[in-house]
Amino acid sequence: MASSPAQSSSSSGDTSDASQPASIAVVQTVNIRSHVPILLDLLDSNYSQWRCCFDSVPGKFGLDDIVKTPTPMAQRDAEWRQINCCIVNWLYTTVNKNVFDIIYKPCASAFTLWSDIEGLFRDHELQRAVYLEAEFRSLN
């Protein structure tokens, strides 16, 4: 995988506590449903719970950068592509069909899907808040 800050610092002799990302062999064996028992659903309003569970998984395996930062094409080596495919699979298998149908994109990166999911539900939360406020005002 392309050099990450953790790899760069350890190769320069720095003995900081930066951890290495999990190997592809480890990432491929993760049963995501044991870490994220919630299926994200538009109708269940469970984004906060899903995100809490899902958000911890990349952190556990040192993969936050792949999910939360766009990776330049030059750094997308074979190991990155394999890990990215695993995370994309994690995302797709932890969402309900109604969400999948909205976010599915062939060949999308984990970062792209994560951003799309976040955007979908942040926008949905805002719309819901506006609706609830209007409903509350109509009670007066």
C-alpha positions in Angstrom: 0.0 0.0 0.0 1.2 3.5 -0.6 3.2 5.1 2.2 1.0 6.4 4.9 2.1 8.9 7.6 2.4 6.0 10.0 4.7 4.1 7.6 6.7 7.3 6.8 7.4 8.1 10.4 8.5 4.6 11.4 10.8 4.3 8.4 12.5 7.5 9.3 13.4 6.2 12.8 10.6 7.9 14.7 9.2 5.5 17.3 5.8 7.3 17.7 2.7 5.4 18.6 1.3 5.7 15.1 -0.2 2.3 14.2 0.0 0.5 10.9 -3.2 -0.2 9.0 -4.4 -3.8 9.2 -3.2 -6.1 6.4 -5.5 -7.1 3.6 -5.5 -10.6 5.0 -7.0 -9.3 8.2 -9.4 -6.9 6.5 -10.8 -9.6 4.2 -11.8 -11.8 7.2 -13.8 -9.1 9.0 -17.4 -10.1 9.5 -18.8 -6.5 9.3 -22.3 -7.6 10.5 -20.8 -8.6 13.9 -19.4 -5.0 14.2 -22.4 -3.3 12.7 -25.6 -5.2 13.7 -27.8 -2.3 12.4 -29.0 -2.1 8.8 -29.1 1.6 7.8 -32.6 2.4 6.6 -34.2 5.7 5.5 -37.5 4.8 7.1 -36.1 3.8 10.5 -34.2 7.0 11.2 -31.3 5.0 12.5 -28.4 6.8 10.9 -26.9 7.9 14.2 -26.8 4.4 15.6 -25.5 2.9 12.3 -22.8 5.6 12.0 -21.7 5.0 15.6 -21.2 1.3 15.0 -19.7 1.7 11.5 -17.5 4.6 12.3 -15.5 2.5 14.8 -14.7 -0.3 12.4 -12.2 1.6 10.1 -10.7 3.1 13.3 -10.2 -0.4 14.8 -8.2 -1.5 11.7 -6.4 1.8 11.0 -8.4 2.4 7.8 -9.9 5.8 8.6 -7.9 7.5 5.8 -9.4 5.3 3.1 -13.0 6.1 4.3 -12.7 9.7 5.2 -10.0 11.1 2.9 -9.9 11.0 -0.9 -6.9 9.0 -2.0 -5.0 10.4 -5.0 -4.9 8.0 -8.0 -1.1 7.7 -7.8 -1.4 6.2 -4.3 -4.1 3.6 -5.3 -1.9 0.5 -5.5 -3.1 -3.1 -5.5 -3.3 -3.3 -1.7 -5.3 -0.1 -1.4 -7.7 -1.3 -4.1 -8.3 -4.6 -2.2 -8.9 -2.8 1.1 -11.1 -0.2 -0.6 -13.2 -3.1 -2.2 -13.6 -4.6 1.3 -14.8 -1.4 2.8 -17.1 -0.7 -0.1 -18.5 -4.2 0.5 -18.9 -3.4 4.2 -20.9 -0.2 3.3 -23.2 -2.0 0.9 -23.8 -4.9 3.2 -24.8 -2.7 6.2 -27.5 -0.7 4.4 -31.0 -1.6 3.5 -32.2 -1.9 -0.1 -33.8 1.5 -0.1 -30.4 3.1 0.8 -28.5 0.8 -1.5 -30.6 1.8 -4.5 -29.8 5.5 -3.8 -26.0 5.2 -3.1 -25.0 2.4 -5.5 -22.3 3.4 -8.0 -20.2 1.0 -10.0 -16.5 1.3 -9.1 -17.1 3.9 -6.4 -14.5 4.3 -3.7 -15.2 3.9 0.0 -14.6 7.6 0.4 -17.2 8.4 -2.3 -19.8 6.0 -0.8 -19.2 7.3 2.8 -19.6 10.9 1.6 -22.8 10.0 -0.3 -24.3 8.2 2.7 -23.4 11.1 5.0 -24.8 13.6 2.6 -28.0 11.6 2.1 -28.7 11.4 5.8 -27.5 14.8 6.8 -29.8 16.3 4.2 -32.6 13.9 5.4 -32.1 15.0 9.0 -32.3 18.7 8.0 -35.5 18.0 6.0 -37.0 16.1 8.9 -36.1 18.9 11.3 -37.8 21.5 9.1 -40.9 19.2 8.7 -41.1 18.7 12.5 -40.7 22.4 13.2 -43.5 23.2 10.7 -45.7 20.5 12.3 -45.0 21.9 15.8 -45.8 25.5 14.7 -49.1 24.3 13.2 -50.1 23.0 16.7 -50.3 26.5 18.1 
